[in-house]
Each structure stands twice: as C-alpha cells, then as structure tokens.
Amino acid sequence: MANILKEKSFDLALNIIQLSKDLQSKSEFVLSKQVLRSGTAVGALVRESQNAESAKDFIHKLSIAQKECDETLYWLELLFRSNYIEKEIFSKLYTDCSEVLKILKSIIITSKQKLNS
C-alpha cells in the first residue's frame, strides 16, 4: 500500500508543479506558491515516513502529509472558484488529491490500531 501512496503522491506533485507553472504564466504568483508548497509537501512527507524512527514517527509524518493534502484541496477549490483554473483541471487534480487523502487516512487509522493493540 505504501508504494501506491508513494506513486500517487509523486504524480500529484508533478501535476501540481505543472499547475503552478501555468498559473505563474498567467501572472498569478501568490496562490501558485501556496498550492505548490502544500501539493509537493505531501509526497515529501510520504517519503520521510518510509524512514521513520518508530511507529509513532511514521504516523506523525503521515498525519502532517494528511494536513498538507487537505490544504491542497482548499487551494484547488479557491483557484477554481476564483476562476484561475478550468473545471476539467480542477476535477482531475481534486480527484487525485482526494484519493491520496483517503489512502493516507486509511494507513494512519490502521497504523494507530496496530500501535494500540
């Protein structure tokens, strides 16, 4: 499951980078940097979690990734509703990000259950 998360979070980061480039070409820099920061942090935190020092550290890193992922959804919604991105782009990125978020939540719940048993 971690490999699926690693791949999907990396793909999400690549798509967010492209979105950021597109936004910057339209002279939108502030929101572009916000979505770029949160959208690429998810994959970086997933990678960090693979080298966690303990089960608690693993859960902690994935919990931060979960927060970054949710923040990315916020920025995507804001960009869409403020007409910076088209519905097609928004729908694709929002779906991909939501999927990563669901995987993160599932892994965190399972890891907490294992830790507490």
N, CA, C and O atoms as a GROMACS GRO file, in nm:
protein
  468
    1MET      N    1   0.083  -0.120   0.000
    1MET     CA    2   0.000   0.000   0.000
    1MET      C    3   0.087   0.126   0.000
    1MET      O    4   0.052   0.225  -0.064
    2ALA      N    5   0.198   0.122   0.071
    2ALA     CA    6   0.286   0.239   0.077
    2ALA      C    7   0.340   0.275  -0.060
    2ALA      O    8   0.360   0.394  -0.089
    3ASN      N    9   0.365   0.176  -0.146
    3ASN     CA   10   0.415   0.205  -0.281
    3ASN      C   11   0.310   0.277  -0.364
    3ASN      O   12   0.342   0.366  -0.442
    4ILE      N   13   0.185   0.238  -0.349
    4ILE     CA   14   0.076   0.306  -0.420
    4ILE      C   15   0.070   0.452  -0.374
    4ILE      O   16   0.056   0.543  -0.454
    5LEU      N   17   0.080   0.471  -0.244
    5LEU     CA   18   0.078   0.606  -0.189
    5LEU      C   19   0.198   0.686  -0.239
    5LEU      O   20   0.184   0.803  -0.275
    6LYS      N   21   0.314   0.624  -0.240
    6LYS     CA   22   0.436   0.690  -0.288
    6LYS      C   23   0.419   0.734  -0.434
    6LYS      O   24   0.453   0.847  -0.470
    7GLU      N   25   0.367   0.645  -0.518
    7GLU     CA   26   0.347   0.677  -0.661
    7GLU      C   27   0.242   0.785  -0.680
    7GLU      O   28   0.264   0.880  -0.755
    8LYS      N   29   0.129   0.770  -0.613
    8LYS     CA   30   0.020   0.866  -0.632
    8LYS      C   31   0.056   1.004  -0.578
    8LYS      O   32   0.018   1.105  -0.637
    9SER      N   33   0.127   1.010  -0.467
    9SER     CA   34   0.166   1.140  -0.412
    9SER      C   35   0.272   1.207  -0.499
    9SER      O   36   0.275   1.329  -0.510
   10PHE      N   37   0.358   1.126  -0.560
   10PHE     CA   38   0.459   1.181  -0.652
   10PHE      C   39   0.392   1.234  -0.779
   10PHE      O   40   0.424   1.343  -0.826
   11ASP      N   41   0.298   1.156  -0.834
   11ASP     CA   42   0.224   1.202  -0.952
   11ASP      C   43   0.145   1.329  -0.923
   11ASP      O   44   0.138   1.420  -1.006
   12LEU      N   45   0.085   1.334  -0.804
   12LEU     CA   46   0.013   1.454  -0.764
   12LEU      C   47   0.107   1.574  -0.762
   12LEU      O   48   0.073   1.682  -0.812
   13ALA      N   49   0.226   1.556  -0.705
   13ALA     CA   50   0.324   1.665  -0.700
   13ALA      C   51   0.361   1.713  -0.840
   13ALA      O   52   0.370   1.833  -0.865
   14LEU      N   53   0.382   1.619  -0.931
   14LEU     CA   54   0.416   1.658  -1.069
   14LEU      C   55   0.304   1.741  -1.132
   14LEU      O   56   0.330   1.840  -1.200
   15ASN      N   57   0.180   1.698  -1.110
   15ASN     CA   58   0.066   1.772  -1.166
   15ASN      C   59   0.049   1.908  -1.101
   15ASN      O   60   0.009   2.004  -1.167
   16ILE      N   61   0.078   1.917  -0.973
   16ILE     CA   62   0.071   2.045  -0.903
   16ILE      C   63   0.180   2.140  -0.953
   16ILE      O   64   0.157   2.260  -0.967
   17ILE      N   65   0.297   2.086  -0.980
   17ILE     CA   66   0.406   2.167  -1.036
   17ILE      C   67   0.363   2.226  -1.171
   17ILE      O   68   0.387   2.343  -1.198
   18GLN      N   69   0.300   2.144  -1.254
   18GLN     CA   70   0.253   2.193  -1.384
   18GLN      C   71   0.147   2.300  -1.366
   18GLN      O   72   0.148   2.402  -1.436
   19LEU      N   73   0.055   2.278  -1.273
   19LEU     CA   74  -0.047   2.379  -1.244
   19LEU      C   75   0.018   2.510  -1.201
   19LEU      O   76  -0.020   2.618  -1.246
   20SER      N   77   0.117   2.500  -1.113
   20SER     CA   78   0.186   2.620  -1.065
   20SER      C   79   0.253   2.695  -1.180
   20SER      O   80   0.247   2.818  -1.186
   21LYS      N   81   0.317   2.621  -1.269
   21LYS     CA   82   0.379   2.684  -1.386
   21LYS      C   83   0.275   2.756  -1.472
   21LYS      O   84   0.297   2.868  -1.518
   22ASP      N   85   0.161   2.691  -1.491
   22ASP     CA   86   0.053   2.752  -1.571
   22ASP      C   87   0.001   2.879  -1.505
   22ASP      O   88  -0.025   2.979  -1.571
   23LEU      N   89  -0.015   2.874  -1.373
   23LEU     CA   90  -0.064   2.991  -1.301
   23LEU      C   91   0.037   3.105  -1.307
   23LEU      O   92  -0.001   3.221  -1.322
   24GLN      N   93   0.165   3.072  -1.294
   24GLN     CA   94   0.268   3.176  -1.299
   24GLN      C   95   0.276   3.239  -1.438
   24GLN      O   96   0.308   3.357  -1.451
   25SER      N   97   0.247   3.161  -1.541
   25SER     CA   98   0.246   3.218  -1.676
   25SER      C   99   0.131   3.316  -1.694
   25SER      O  100   0.132   3.400  -1.784
   26LYS      N  101   0.029   3.304  -1.606
   26LYS     CA  102  -0.084   3.398  -1.607
   26LYS      C  103  -0.063   3.509  -1.504
   26LYS      O  104  -0.156   3.584  -1.473
   27SER      N  105   0.059   3.520  -1.453
   27SER     CA  106   0.098   3.620  -1.353
   27SER      C  107   0.024   3.605  -1.221
   27SER      O  108  -0.002   3.704  -1.153
   28GLU      N  109  -0.009   3.481  -1.184
   28GLU     CA  110  -0.067   3.455  -1.052
   28GLU      C  111   0.040   3.385  -0.971
   28GLU      O  112   0.069   3.267  -0.993
   29PHE      N  113   0.100   3.457  -0.877
   29PHE     CA  114   0.215   3.404  -0.805
   29PHE      C  115   0.185   3.362  -0.661
   29PHE      O  116   0.243   3.265  -0.613
   30VAL      N  117   0.097   3.431  -0.593
   30VAL     CA  118   0.073   3.404  -0.451
   30VAL      C  119   0.002   3.269  -0.432
   30VAL      O  120   0.053   3.183  -0.361
   31LEU      N  121  -0.112   3.251  -0.496
   31LEU     CA  122  -0.185   3.125  -0.483
   31LEU      C  123  -0.105   3.010  -0.544
   31LEU      O  124  -0.109   2.896  -0.496
   32SER      N  125  -0.033   3.041  -0.650
   32SER     CA  126   0.050   2.940  -0.716
   32SER      C  127   0.153   2.883  -0.619
   32SER      O  128   0.174   2.761  -0.614
   33LYS      N  129   0.216   2.970  -0.543
   33LYS     CA  130   0.318   2.924  -0.447
   33LYS      C  131   0.255   2.846  -0.332
   33LYS      O  132   0.314   2.751  -0.281
   34GLN      N  133   0.135   2.885  -0.291
   34GLN     CA  134   0.067   2.816  -0.182
   34GLN      C  135   0.033   2.672  -0.222
   34GLN      O  136   0.063   2.578  -0.149
   35VAL      N  137  -0.029   2.656  -0.339
   35VAL     CA  138  -0.068   2.522  -0.383
   35VAL      C  139   0.056   2.439  -0.416
   35VAL      O  140   0.056   2.317  -0.397
   36LEU      N  141   0.160   2.502  -0.466
   36LEU     CA  142   0.285   2.432  -0.496
   36LEU      C  143   0.349   2.379  -0.367
   36LEU      O  144   0.393   2.264  -0.363
   37ARG      N  145   0.352   2.461  -0.264
   37ARG     CA  146   0.413   2.421  -0.138
   37ARG      C  147   0.338   2.304  -0.075
   37ARG      O  148   0.399   2.203  -0.039
   38SER      N  149   0.207   2.317  -0.061
   38SER     CA  150   0.131   2.210   0.004
   38SER      C  151   0.122   2.085  -0.082
   38SER      O  152   0.130   1.973  -0.031
   39GLY      N  153   0.105   2.104  -0.212
   39GLY     CA  154   0.089   1.990  -0.302
   39GLY      C  155   0.214   1.904  -0.319
   39GLY      O  156   0.204   1.784  -0.342
   40THR      N  157   0.330   1.966  -0.307
   40THR     CA  158   0.454   1.889  -0.319
   40THR      C  159   0.500   1.837  -0.182
   40THR      O  160   0.578   1.741  -0.176
   41ALA      N  161   0.453   1.898  -0.075
   41ALA     CA  162   0.491   1.853   0.059
   41ALA      C  163   0.435   1.714   0.089
   41ALA      O  164   0.497   1.637   0.164
   42VAL      N  165   0.321   1.681   0.032
   42VAL     CA  166   0.257   1.552   0.058
   42VAL      C  167   0.353   1.438   0.024
   42VAL      O  168   0.380   1.352   0.108
   43GLY      N  169   0.404   1.437  -0.097
   43GLY     CA  170   0.494   1.331  -0.140
   43GLY      C  171   0.624   1.329  -0.061
   43GLY      O  172   0.678   1.222  -0.033
   44ALA      N  173   0.674   1.446  -0.026
   44ALA     CA  174   0.798   1.453   0.052
   44ALA      C  175   0.778   1.392   0.190
   44ALA      O  176   0.865   1.322   0.241
   45LEU      N  177   0.664   1.418   0.250
   45LEU     CA  178   0.634   1.361   0.382
   45LEU      C  179   0.611   1.211   0.375
   45LEU      O  180   0.648   1.137   0.467
   46VAL      N  181   0.550   1.166   0.266
   46VAL     CA  182   0.533   1.021   0.246
   46VAL      C  183   0.670   0.955   0.239
   46VAL      O  184   0.692   0.850   0.300
   47ARG      N  185   0.761   1.016   0.166
   47ARG     CA  186   0.898   0.963   0.157
   47ARG      C  187   0.966   0.963   0.294
   47ARG      O  188   1.032   0.866   0.331
   48GLU      N  189   0.949   1.072   0.368
   48GLU     CA  190   1.007   1.080   0.502
   48GLU      C  191   0.954   0.970   0.592
   48GLU      O  192   1.028   0.912   0.671
   49SER      N  193   0.826   0.940   0.579
   49SER     CA  194   0.763   0.838   0.664
   49SER      C  195   0.825   0.701   0.643
   49SER      O  196   0.824   0.618   0.734
   50GLN      N  197   0.879   0.676   0.526
   50GLN     CA  198   0.939   0.547   0.496
   50GLN      C  199   1.068   0.525   0.575
   50GLN      O  200   1.116   0.412   0.586
   51ASN      N  201   1.123   0.632   0.628
   51ASN     CA  202   1.244   0.624   0.709
   51ASN      C  203   1.217   0.666   0.853
   51ASN      O  204   1.307   0.712   0.924
   52ALA      N  205   1.094   0.648   0.895
   52ALA     CA  206   1.056   0.687   1.030
   52ALA      C  207   1.134   0.607   1.133
   52ALA      O  208   1.171   0.492   1.110
   53GLU      N  209   1.158   0.671   1.246
   53GLU     CA  210   1.236   0.608   1.352
   53GLU      C  211   1.152   0.516   1.439
   53GLU      O  212   1.206   0.433   1.513
   54SER      N  213   1.021   0.531   1.432
   54SER     CA  214   0.931   0.448   1.512
   54SER      C  215   0.793   0.450   1.448
   54SER      O  216   0.767   0.524   1.353
   55ALA      N  217   0.704   0.368   1.502
   55ALA     CA  218   0.566   0.366   1.453
   55ALA      C  219   0.499   0.501   1.478
   55ALA      O  220   0.423   0.550   1.395
   56LYS      N  221   0.528   0.560   1.593
   56LYS     CA  222   0.471   0.692   1.624
   56LYS      C  223   0.522   0.798   1.527
   56LYS      O  224   0.445   0.883   1.482
   57ASP      N  225   0.649   0.792   1.494
   57ASP     CA  226   0.708   0.886   1.399
   57ASP      C  227   0.645   0.868   1.261
   57ASP      O  228   0.616   0.966   1.192
   58PHE      N  229   0.624   0.742   1.221
   58PHE     CA  230   0.558   0.710   1.093
   58PHE      C  231   0.420   0.773   1.087
   58PHE      O  232   0.385   0.839   0.990
   59ILE      N  233   0.342   0.752   1.192
   59ILE     CA  234   0.206   0.808   1.198
   59ILE      C  235   0.212   0.960   1.197
   59ILE      O  236   0.131   1.025   1.130
   60HIS      N  237   0.305   1.016   1.270
   60HIS     CA  238   0.318   1.162   1.277
   60HIS      C  239   0.348   1.222   1.139
   60HIS      O  240   0.285   1.320   1.099
   61LYS      N  241   0.441   1.164   1.068
   61LYS     CA  242   0.477   1.216   0.935
   61LYS      C  243   0.359   1.204   0.837
   61LYS      O  244   0.333   1.296   0.760
   62LEU      N  245   0.289   1.091   0.842
   62LEU     CA  246   0.173   1.075   0.753
   62LEU      C  247   0.058   1.167   0.795
   62LEU      O  248  -0.020   1.210   0.710
   63SER      N  249   0.049   1.198   0.923
   63SER     CA  250  -0.055   1.291   0.969
   63SER      C  251  -0.028   1.432   0.917
   63SER      O  252  -0.121   1.504   0.882
   64ILE      N  253   0.098   1.470   0.912
   64ILE     CA  254   0.133   1.600   0.854
   64ILE      C  255   0.104   1.598   0.704
   64ILE      O  256   0.054   1.697   0.649
   65ALA      N  257   0.135   1.488   0.637
   65ALA     CA  258   0.104   1.475   0.494
   65ALA      C  259  -0.046   1.488   0.471
   65ALA      O  260  -0.090   1.549   0.374
   66GLN      N  261  -0.124   1.431   0.561
   66GLN     CA  262  -0.270   1.440   0.552
   66GLN      C  263  -0.316   1.585   0.560
   66GLN      O  264  -0.403   1.628   0.484
   67LYS      N  265  -0.258   1.660   0.651
   67LYS     CA  266  -0.292   1.802   0.666
   67LYS      C  267  -0.254   1.880   0.540
   67LYS      O  268  -0.330   1.966   0.494
   68GLU      N  269  -0.136   1.851   0.485
   68GLU     CA  270  -0.092   1.920   0.363
   68GLU      C  271  -0.183   1.886   0.246
   68GLU      O  272  -0.212   1.971   0.162
   69CYS      N  273  -0.226   1.762   0.241
   69CYS     CA  274  -0.314   1.718   0.133
   69CYS      C  275  -0.449   1.791   0.143
   69CYS      O  276  -0.502   1.838   0.042
   70ASP      N  277  -0.502   1.800   0.263
   70ASP     CA  278  -0.628   1.871   0.283
   70ASP      C  279  -0.613   2.019   0.249
   70ASP      O  280  -0.703   2.080   0.192
   71GLU      N  281  -0.498   2.076   0.285
   71GLU     CA  282  -0.471   2.216   0.250
   71GLU      C  283  -0.466   2.234   0.098
   71GLU      O  284  -0.514   2.334   0.046
   72THR      N  285  -0.409   2.137   0.028
   72THR     CA  286  -0.402   2.142  -0.118
   72THR      C  287  -0.543   2.143  -0.177
   72THR      O  288  -0.569   2.215  -0.274
   73LEU      N  289  -0.633   2.064  -0.120
   73LEU     CA  290  -0.772   2.064  -0.166
   73LEU      C  291  -0.833   2.203  -0.150
   73LEU      O  292  -0.907   2.250  -0.236
   74TYR      N  293  -0.802   2.269  -0.040
   74TYR     CA  294  -0.851   2.405  -0.017
   74TYR      C  295  -0.803   2.500  -0.127
   74TYR      O  296  -0.882   2.575  -0.184
   75TRP      N  297  -0.673   2.496  -0.155
   75TRP     CA  298  -0.619   2.587  -0.257
   75TRP      C  299  -0.678   2.557  -0.394
   75TRP      O  300  -0.706   2.649  -0.471
   76LEU      N  301  -0.698   2.430  -0.424
   76LEU     CA  302  -0.760   2.394  -0.552
   76LEU      C  303  -0.903   2.448  -0.562
   76LEU      O  304  -0.943   2.501  -0.665
   77GLU      N  305  -0.978   2.435  -0.454
   77GLU     CA  306  -1.115   2.489  -0.452
   77GLU      C  307  -1.113   2.640  -0.472
   77GLU      O  308  -1.193   2.694  -0.548
   78LEU      N  309  -1.022   2.707  -0.404
   78LEU     CA  310  -1.011   2.851  -0.414
   78LEU      C  311  -0.973   2.894  -0.556
   78LEU      O  312  -1.030   2.988  -0.611
   79LEU      N  313  -0.877   2.825  -0.614
   79LEU     CA  314  -0.836   2.856  -0.752
   79LEU      C  315  -0.949   2.835  -0.850
   79LEU      O  316  -0.966   2.913  -0.944
   80PHE      N  317  -1.027   2.730  -0.830
   80PHE     CA  318  -1.139   2.702  -0.920
   80PHE      C  319  -1.250   2.807  -0.903
   80PHE      O  320  -1.300   2.862  -1.002
   81ARG      N  321  -1.287   2.833  -0.781
   81ARG     CA  322  -1.398   2.926  -0.757
   81ARG      C  323  -1.363   3.071  -0.788
   81ARG      O  324  -1.452   3.154  -0.808
   82SER      N  325  -1.233   3.101  -0.793
   82SER     CA  326  -1.191   3.236  -0.831
   82SER      C  327  -1.156   3.244  -0.980
   82SER      O  328  -1.101   3.343  -1.027
   83ASN      N  329  -1.189   3.137  -1.052
   83ASN     CA  330  -1.173   3.130  -1.198
   83ASN      C  331  -1.029   3.133  -1.247
   83ASN      O  332  -1.003   3.178  -1.358
   84TYR      N  333  -0.936   3.085  -1.165
   84TYR     CA  334  -0.798   3.074  -1.211
   84TYR      C  335  -0.772   2.943  -1.284
   84TYR      O  336  -0.681   2.935  -1.367
   85ILE      N  337  -0.854   2.840  -1.254
   85ILE     CA  338  -0.838   2.713  -1.324
   85ILE      C  339  -0.974   2.665  -1.376
   85ILE      O  340  -1.079   2.690  -1.317
   86GLU      N  341  -0.967   2.595  -1.487
   86GLU     CA  342  -1.087   2.543  -1.552
   86GLU      C  343  -1.140   2.422  -1.476
   86GLU      O  344  -1.067   2.357  -1.400
   87LYS      N  345  -1.268   2.392  -1.497
   87LYS     CA  346  -1.333   2.282  -1.427
   87LYS      C  347  -1.265   2.148  -1.452
   87LYS      O  348  -1.252   2.067  -1.360
   88GLU      N  349  -1.222   2.124  -1.574
   88GLU     CA  350  -1.158   1.997  -1.610
   88GLU      C  351  -1.028   1.975  -1.531
   88GLU      O  352  -1.004   1.866  -1.479
   89ILE      N  353  -0.947   2.077  -1.523
   89ILE     CA  354  -0.821   2.069  -1.448
   89ILE      C  355  -0.851   2.053  -1.300
   89ILE      O  356  -0.791   1.969  -1.232
   90PHE      N  357  -0.944   2.134  -1.250
   90PHE     CA  358  -0.982   2.125  -1.110
   90PHE      C  359  -1.031   1.984  -1.075
   90PHE      O  360  -0.986   1.926  -0.976
   91SER      N  361  -1.120   1.930  -1.154
   91SER     CA  362  -1.179   1.799  -1.126
   91SER      C  363  -1.072   1.690  -1.121
   91SER      O  364  -1.074   1.605  -1.032
   92LYS      N  365  -0.979   1.693  -1.215
   92LYS     CA  366  -0.873   1.592  -1.219
   92LYS      C  367  -0.784   1.602  -1.095
   92LYS      O  368  -0.760   1.502  -1.028
   93LEU      N  369  -0.736   1.722  -1.066
   93LEU     CA  370  -0.647   1.740  -0.952
   93LEU      C  371  -0.719   1.715  -0.819
   93LEU      O  372  -0.662   1.656  -0.727
   94TYR      N  373  -0.844   1.759  -0.810
   94TYR     CA  374  -0.920   1.740  -0.687
   94TYR      C  375  -0.945   1.592  -0.661
   94TYR      O  376  -0.935   1.545  -0.548
   95THR      N  377  -0.977   1.518  -0.766
   95THR     CA  378  -0.998   1.374  -0.754
   95THR      C  379  -0.870   1.304  -0.712
   95THR      O  380  -0.871   1.220  -0.622
   96ASP      N  381  -0.760   1.337  -0.778
   96ASP     CA  382  -0.630   1.276  -0.744
   96ASP      C  383  -0.590   1.306  -0.600
   96ASP      O  384  -0.546   1.216  -0.528
   97CYS      N  385  -0.606   1.429  -0.559
   97CYS     CA  386  -0.569   1.470  -0.424
   97CYS      C  387  -0.660   1.403  -0.321
   97CYS      O  388  -0.613   1.360  -0.215
   98SER      N  389  -0.787   1.393  -0.350
   98SER     CA  390  -0.882   1.327  -0.260
   98SER      C  391  -0.848   1.180  -0.243
   98SER      O  392  -0.861   1.124  -0.134
   99GLU      N  393  -0.805   1.118  -0.351
   99GLU     CA  394  -0.766   0.977  -0.345
   99GLU      C  395  -0.644   0.958  -0.256
   99GLU      O  396  -0.639   0.864  -0.176
  100VAL      N  397  -0.546   1.044  -0.269
  100VAL     CA  398  -0.427   1.038  -0.184
  100VAL      C  399  -0.468   1.058  -0.038
  100VAL      O  400  -0.418   0.990   0.051
  101LEU      N  401  -0.558   1.152  -0.014
  101LEU     CA  402  -0.604   1.178   0.121
  101LEU      C  403  -0.672   1.056   0.182
  101LEU      O  404  -0.649   1.024   0.299
  102LYS      N  405  -0.754   0.987   0.105
  102LYS     CA  406  -0.821   0.866   0.154
  102LYS      C  407  -0.720   0.757   0.189
  102LYS      O  408  -0.735   0.688   0.290
  103ILE      N  409  -0.619   0.742   0.105
  103ILE     CA  410  -0.516   0.641   0.132
  103ILE      C  411  -0.440   0.676   0.260
  103ILE      O  412  -0.416   0.591   0.345
  104LEU      N  413  -0.404   0.803   0.273
  104LEU     CA  414  -0.334   0.848   0.394
  104LEU      C  415  -0.417   0.820   0.518
  104LEU      O  416  -0.366   0.766   0.616
  105LYS      N  417  -0.545   0.856   0.515
  105LYS     CA  418  -0.632   0.834   0.630
  105LYS      C  419  -0.640   0.686   0.666
  105LYS      O  420  -0.634   0.649   0.783
  106SER      N  421  -0.652   0.603   0.565
  106SER     CA  422  -0.661   0.459   0.587
  106SER      C  423  -0.534   0.404   0.652
  106SER      O  424  -0.542   0.326   0.747
  107ILE      N  425  -0.419   0.444   0.602
  107ILE     CA  426  -0.292   0.397   0.658
  107ILE      C  427  -0.275   0.447   0.801
  107ILE      O  428  -0.230   0.372   0.888
  108ILE      N  429  -0.312   0.571   0.826
  108ILE     CA  430  -0.299   0.626   0.962
  108ILE      C  431  -0.389   0.550   1.060
  108ILE      O  432  -0.345   0.514   1.169
  109ILE      N  433  -0.512   0.526   1.021
  109ILE     CA  434  -0.605   0.453   1.108
  109ILE      C  435  -0.553   0.313   1.138
  109ILE      O  436  -0.550   0.271   1.253
  110THR      N  437  -0.511   0.241   1.034
  110THR     CA  438  -0.459   0.107   1.052
  110THR      C  439  -0.334   0.105   1.139
  110THR      O  440  -0.318   0.019   1.225
  111SER      N  441  -0.245   0.201   1.115
  111SER     CA  442  -0.121   0.210   1.194
  111SER      C  443  -0.150   0.239   1.340
  111SER      O  444  -0.084   0.183   1.428
  112LYS      N  445  -0.247   0.327   1.368
  112LYS     CA  446  -0.283   0.357   1.506
  112LYS      C  447  -0.342   0.234   1.574
  112LYS      O  448  -0.314   0.208   1.691
  113GLN      N  449  -0.424   0.160   1.500
  113GLN     CA  450  -0.484   0.037   1.557
  113GLN      C  451  -0.376  -0.065   1.592
  113GLN      O  452  -0.382  -0.129   1.697
  114LYS      N  453  -0.279  -0.081   1.504
  114LYS     CA  454  -0.168  -0.174   1.530
  114LYS      C  455  -0.085  -0.129   1.649
  114LYS      O  456  -0.042  -0.211   1.730
  115LEU      N  457  -0.064   0.001   1.658
  115LEU     CA  458   0.017   0.056   1.766
  115LEU      C  459  -0.051   0.036   1.902
  115LEU      O  460   0.015   0.010   2.003
  116ASN      N  461  -0.183   0.047   1.904
  116ASN     CA  462  -0.259   0.038   2.028
  116ASN      C  463  -0.298  -0.105   2.067
  116ASN      O  464  -0.358  -0.127   2.172
  117SER      N  465  -0.264  -0.201   1.982
  117SER     CA  466  -0.303  -0.339   2.016
  117SER      C  467  -0.190  -0.420   2.074
  117SER      O  468  -0.207  -0.537   2.107
   0.00000   0.00000   0.00000
